[in-house]
């Protein structure tokens, strides 16, 4: 897949997890050409993956070259004159629109094209409607007609979709910043606090629906309530946590990226201590601490303890933005006591009476409610099933940072973070399942992780896969065996330069297909690939013929993608690995299609 929009996550391989949410968004996008998609808002704290998901969605849609044209714009948290903002907004949209239509890559830093470049592109396309649209906007801009420029820019995606019989997905990342950082005047005196209200009608467009995001949930909810009344935006919550299996995958992926060799015990410990949070995992593994150590569980605890306390580190820095800005607004002992109390009781909801009792009844109902409202608005606590109940954020690391900041001040007790991390690991060991038992369970649910890690080790060593030809189930039909023999020989002697897990295979005019594990190699003249379909089921749920046919469709997709490299294809080696084997009829059909078959026993017994 081509990543035309440079993703903030960096190497595309670092995008992992979020499978259910991405499927939800892709299914939603598929409703846009049927004019059935209702605009959405992604709500989640900073570093919860919203930008990564939106940018990946842009690249998938651009690569598909289908009916929906993606437009992605990221709001900045610095002061801007409205006219400068709409100039950048309009040029970004037209740049991405023309990039999609002409299949032209965007700038490496995602900056929009100049008007001269836009006009040149539109002229080459022979699109007079776009040229006229650009001309009108430039006149408004030159005359400093602010309201007209804003309305023209904001309406452009819908207008382009309507005049070109197309569909546009309008993605605005961190839209809440529009209420604080955009000013009507050049001197930055008159704040455009109601600016998102300009989308009030546009958000209901069926040909150019919106997908917006916000990292300050309380701020976003209030903005939506005031400026997008009537439920115009459908809320979609984005958790900062992955599933345990996805979290373990993230640990291994980031470790490979940072060239860290983790034992399974260390990997599962990191996943548990970070609660499968990819930002925490990445921040820990890229620690700048001179004594950072990931060779043992003890080393992990010492490193995480340092990162939580480090005022210059990523973990503390990210949360301090939330904590300090909000606490300063209600800068008193009671707000800090509320935070500490609800954080300690974060796994249950507490009533206002319980909170008041904890404070010794020193605040009136009105004063307490006002403080709770500010803390909720700052995303430091959450409202429960009713307006009478509240709970802390279910985040262990946030709780540790809270107490590192305020516990000594409020209760004259200094927290021992190292001891608490040790206690958490000890409790995990005493649980019914040991660390190894938990790892085995997760690996059982994520069999592709085993294959991915093994292939990646061979990639790092620059060697072919050891004993490759002996890892497969017997091929009884000699005709099929003879046909696959050249591929077996070639794959046994060929190294791979890239290995992906859950690789998105996107081709023009097709839905996105996913390869469980995909390895690719090349030299100056040729390229080759190894792809896996992996099923981890019991004997009663072996792969069906329809599933086998779906894998063969993916093989054809890989052939199309490799053909775009302008190199000869030396071989494509497809492997269907079913942990407990196959039905005879399905396996024979796969062999007939040139697909090698393996089960867990055949694959691992060769090692």
N, C-alpha and C positions, 0 to 999 in steps of 0.2 A: 504494500500500500504506500502511496505517496503522501508524505506529511507536508503538505503545502504551507499550512500555517504552523509556524514554529511554536511547539508546545512548551509551556513554562516548566513542565516536569523534567525537561531535558531529553535524554535518550528515550525514545518511545517504548523501549523494553521495560522501563520502570513503571509504566502504567499497568496496574494489576488490581484484581478484585473488581468491585462495583458491577459485577455481572448482571445482577437482577435489575439495578437501576438503569444500566445502559440498555438492556433489553426493553425496559419500560419506555425509555426515551425513543428508541428506534421504532418500536411499535406505534408510539404516538406520532412520530414523523411520518410514518406510512399512511396516517389518516389525513395528512395535510392535502394531498392531491384529491382526496374525496371531500374536501372542505368540511371536515368533521373534527379538526383538532382545536381544542380550547387552550388558550394561552396559559402558560405555567410559570410558577416561581419556584426556584430551587432554594431552599432555606437550610443553612448549615453554618456552623462556626468556621472561622478561618482555618485553612489547612485541612478542610474536610473533603477535598477532592472535587469541588464544584467546577472550578476553572478547568481542571484536567478533563473532566467529563464533557464540558462544553467545547473545549478545543478539539478533543478527540472526535466529538460528533461532527464538528465542522470538517475535519479531515476525511472522515468517512463519507460524508455527503458530497464533498468536492471530488473525492476519488470515484465515487459511484457514477457521477455525471448523470444523475437521474432527473426526476421531475422537480425536486426541491433544491433551491439555490441557498446555500448557507451564508449568513452574515453574522460576524462576531465582532463585538466592540467591548473593550474593557474600560470602565470608568476609572479615573485616577483620583487619588485622595490628596490633591493639591489644588490651590485656588486657580481658577481659569475664568477669563472673560467669556461670556456666552457666545459671542461671535467667533472667537477662536475655537471654542468647543464644537460648534455646529459645522465649522469649516472642516475640522478633522473628522467629525462623524460622517459628513456627506462624502468626503473623498475616500474614507475607509470603505463605506458601502459600495460606491461605484467601482473602486479598485477591486474589491472581492467579487463583485458581480461580473466585471469584465474578465477577471482572472478565470472565473468558472466558465464563462462562455467561450473564451479563446484558449483555455487550458494552459494559461501562462502562470508560472510560479510567482508567488508574492515575494516581497523583499525579505531577506533573512531575519530582519528584526521586526517584521510585521507592520512596518510603517506604510502609510498609504502612498499612492503615486501622486505626483504633482498634477495640476490641471493640464499642463502641456502633455504629459504622458497619457492622461485619460482621454484627451481629445484625439491624440494620435491613435490610440487603440480603437476608439469608437469610429473614427474616420476610416480606418482600415477595415472595420467590420461593415461599414456602410450603413450604420444605424443612425438615422437622422433624428429619431426621437430622443436618444440619449444625448446627442450633441445639443439639441434644443434645450433639454433639461439642464445640462451643465451650464449653458449660456445664461439661462434665466437665473440660476442660483448665483453665478458669478456677479451678475448685475446687482442682486440684492446684497451680496457681500461687499461689493465695491461701494455701494451707497450707504453701507452700515444700517440697513433696514433689519434690525435684530429680530423682531417678531416674524417677519416674512421669511427671513433666512432660516429661522428655527423650524417653522411650520413646513417649509419646503424640504428641509433635510429630514425631519422626522417622518414625513409622508413619502419620501422617496422609495423605500422598499415596496410599499403597497402600490404606489403609482407604477413602478417598473413592472411589478407582477401583473397589474391590470392591463397595461398597454402592450405587454409582450406575451400575454397568455401563459404566464409562468406562476410559480409559487416560490416564496421566499420565507426562510425561517430567520427571524430577527432575534439574535442572542445578545443581551446586554448584561455584562458581568459586573456585579457590585453596583446595581442601579441606585441603591440608597445614597451613594455619594453625590448624586445629582442634587439632593436636597441641601447639601452643605458646602460644596466646593465650587459651584457654578454661580457667577455673578452677572447681573444684568448690565453693569457698568464696567468700563475699563479700569476704574480705580479700585474695584473689588469692595465696594461699599454696600451695594444692594444685593442681598443674597437671593438666589432663585430657589427658595425653599419649597415652592410648589411645582417645580419644573417637571417632575415625572407625571404630573397631572395632564401634561400635553399629550400623553399617550392614552388618555382616558377612553377615547373612541377607537384609536388605532389598535388597542389591545384586543378588540373584538373582531379584528379582520380574520377572515377564513382563508384568504389567499396569502397573507403575510402575518401569521400568528407570531407571538412573542414567547421567548424563553428567557426569563430574567433570573438573576441570582442575587443573594444578599448574605453577607457574613455576620451581620449583627441582627439577629433574629427579631429581638424586640423592636428595634428601629425599623426593620422591614415590615413587620406586622402592622405597626402603627401607620407607616406610609401607605401600605395597601388598604388599610381600613379607611384612610382619609382621601386617597387619590384614585383608588381602583375599587370604588364601592360596588356593591352588588355581586361580589364574588367573581370579578372579571378575570382574576388570576387564580388558577388552581394550585394550591400549595402542595409541594413535594418535598418532604423532609429528607435531608441527606445527613446520615450519621458519619461522624469522623472515624468510626470503627468499621473494620472489615469483619467478615465472619472468621472464626478461628482458623479454618483451612486457608482462606485467602490471606490472613495475616501471616501464617507460616510461609506461604508462597512469597509474600513480600519480603520477609526476613531473608530468605535464600536469594531472591533476585537482587536485593540491595547489597547483600554480602558479596555476591559474584561481581556486581558492578564496582564495588570498592575494593575488590581483590582481597577479601577476608575469607579465610578457611574456617568455617564454624563447625563445631561438632553438633550432632543432632540435639544433644542435651542443652547446649548453649542456645541453639536456635529456638527451641521450645520455651526456654526460660525468657529470652528476649520477647517472644510473642506474648507470653503471659504477663510479664511486667509492664508491657506497653499497651495491653488490652487490644492487641491487633490493630493499633493505630499506625497507618503508614507514615505519617509525619513524625511521630515519636520514634518509630523504627529507623527512619532515615536519619533523623537528628542524632540519635544515639550512635549509629554506625559510622557517621562522618564526624564524630567528635574530634576536636582539635587538641584535646587534653594530651599532654606529653606522656601521661601514664595510662592512656586508654588501653584496655586489655579485653580481648574477646576470646581468649584461649581457655577460659574457665568460667563457671557460674560466678565465682567470687570476683573475678575480674569484671564481669558484666555489672554486678551490683556496685562495685566501686566507681565504675565509669558513669552509670546512671545517677548515682548519688551526686557525683560531681556536676553533671549536666543540669540536674534539677536546681542545685544551689548556685550555679554559675550565672551571675547577673548579666554577663555579656553573651550568654549562649542562646541558642534558638528556642529551647523549651521555655526558659524563663521569659525571654524577650517577647514571644508570641502571646503568652498569657498575661504578661504585665500590661500590655496595651489594653486588654479588656479590664483587668482588675483596677489599675491605678486611675484610668480615666473615669471610671464609674465611682470608685470609692472617694475620689476627690470631690465629686459632686455632692456626696453626703458624708463629708469627711468628719466622722465622729466614731466614738468607740462602739456605739450600738450597731452601726452598719457592719463593722468588722466582726462583732460578736454574732450577728445574724449569719454572715458568710461562714464563719467557722462552725457554727451549730448545724446549719443545713448541709454543709459539706460533710461533716461527720456522720449525719443521718441521711446521706445522699441516696440510699437505696430504699427510702420510704418517703411518703408524703407527710408533712407536719402541718397542723392547723395553726391559724394565727394565735389561738389561745396557747398552744404549746410553745410557740416562738416567744410570745409575750411572757409566759412563765419563766422561760430561760433567761429573759432580760430582767427578771425580777419585777415585772409590771411597771417599769419606769417610763414607758411610752404610752400615750393615749392611743386609742384605736386609729384615729386619723393620722397621727405621726407614724405609727408602725406601718400602716397601709401605704403611706407615701414613700417610706424607705424601701419597702418591698417592691413597690412599683418601679423605682429607679434601678434597683438591683436586677429586676427581671428585664427591664429595658436594656440593661448593659450585658445581658446574657450570662450573668453570674449565678442566677437561680432560675428555676422554671416554675410556672404555675401548674397546679395539679388538676384533678378532675373537676374542681370548682374554684371560684375566686377566693375561697376561704382556705385553700390548701396550697402549700409550696414544697418544693424539694430542691436539693442541691444538684449540681451537674454530676452525672454518674461517671466521673473521670478520676481515677486514682492519682494520676500525676498532678492534675489541677489541685486536688486536695492537699498533696504534699507541698505544692508551691504556696497555697493559701497559708498553711501552717508555718512554713518557713518565713513568710512575711509578717504574720500577725500573732502567732501563738504566744511568743515571749512577751509581746507588748500587752496582750489582753490577759493572759493567765500566768505570766512570769515563769513559763516553762519552755525550754528550747527543745524543739522536736529532734528526735534522733532518726533521721531519714534512713541512714544505713541499716540500723537495727530493724526498722519497719520493712525494708526490702528483704532483708534476711528472713524475717518472720514470714513474709508472704511466700518466699520460696520454700521454707520449711513446712508451711501449711500445705503447700502443693504436694510436697513429697509424702505427707501423711495422709493425703486424700486416698480414696479407694483405688484411684488409678495413679500410678507413678508417673514421673515425667516421661519415661519411655513408653508407658502404656498410653498416655495421651498422644504422644507422637505417633505411635502405631495406628491409633484410631484416626488421626488426621490424615496420615499417609494412605490409609485404606480408603478414605473419602477423596483423596487427591492423588490417584495413582500416576497421573501424568507428571506429578512433581518428581517421582522417582526416575522416570525416563529422562525428563528435562535435566535433572542434576547430573545424571551419568553422562549424557551427551555433552553437557557443558564442560565437564572435566576433560573429556577428550578434545573438545575445542580449545580449551586453555593450553593444553599440552601440544596442540598442533598435530595430533595423531588420529588415524582412522579408528573406528569403533572396534574394540578387541573381540575376536572370535565371532564376528558379525554373522557369518553364514550358518553358524550352528545354533542360532538363537530361535529358530522358527519351527513350527509344527510341520510334520511330513507333508509333502505334496505327492499324492498317490498317482496322479495322472502325469505320465512321463512327458506328454506333449507340453503341458503347462510348465513342468519343471525345466524342460529344455529352453523354453521361451524366457524364463526368469533367470537362468544361469548367468547371462552377461551382466545383469543388474546386480546380482549377488556378488560377483567378482569385483565389479566396479566400486560398489559401496564398501566392500571390505578393504579397499586400498585408498579410499579418498577421504581426506580430512574436510572439516566444515569450519567456515569462518564465523558463522552466525547461528545461534540457536534461539528459538522463541518458544514460549509457552502461551497457549490460548491466543494464537496469532490470528488477527483479523484479516481475512482475505476479501478484499473489496474490488469488484470489477465493474466497469461501466454497465449501467442498466440492469444490475442484479442486486439482490439483497446481500447483506454482509454474511459471509460464511466464516466459521471459526475452525482453525486447525488446532488440535490439542497440543501437539508438539511439531515444530517445523524447523528443519536445519537446512542451511544453504551454503554451498561452497562455489568457488569460481577461480579461474585463472585468467590470463589475458585474452584467451580466445573462447573459452567455454564456461558453462555453469552447470550445476547439478543440485539436486534436492532430495531430502529424505523427509517424509511426512507420516505422522502417526494419527490414527483414530483410536481412542482408548475407551474401553467400557469396563467398569468395575462392578459386576453384578454376580448374583449367584447362578447356579446351573439352570434354574428355571427361567431366567431372564436373559438368555444369550441374545446376541445381536440379531435383529430381524433382517429380512431381505430388503425392506424399505430403507433401513438404516445403512445397510451395505451399499445400496444404490446411491444414497446421499453422499457417502464417502467418495465414490467414483466420480460424482459430480464435482467434488472439491479437487480431485486430481486434475480434472480438465481445467479447472480454474487456475491451478498452479502452473499448468502448461502455458496458459494465456499470459500469466503474469511474467514468467521467465522469458517468454518470447519478446517482451518489451525491453529486455536488457541488451538487445543487439549482439547477443552471443549465441553460439550453437549450444543446444541443450545436450550435454553428455549423457545424462540419465536422470530419471525421476523414480525414486524407490518408495512405493507406498506400503505401509505396514498397518494392518488392523490387529490391535492387541486387545483380546478379550480375556480378562483375568481367569475365568473358569471355562474357556473354550467356546466352541461353536456348534450349531446344528450342522450336520453333514452337508445338507443341501446348500446352506448359506456359504459355508466354507468353500465348497467346490465352485460355487458361482464366483466368489472372490478370486480364487486361483485362476479361473478362466479369464478374469479381467486383468490379470497380472499383478494381483495384490498378495503380498506375503502375509501370513497369519501367524500369530504368536499368542501364547497364554503366559501367565505370570511364571509358571514353572519352567517353561521352555526358555523364556528370556533370562531368568535369573540363574538357572542351573549351569549355564555356560560360563558364568563368572568364576 
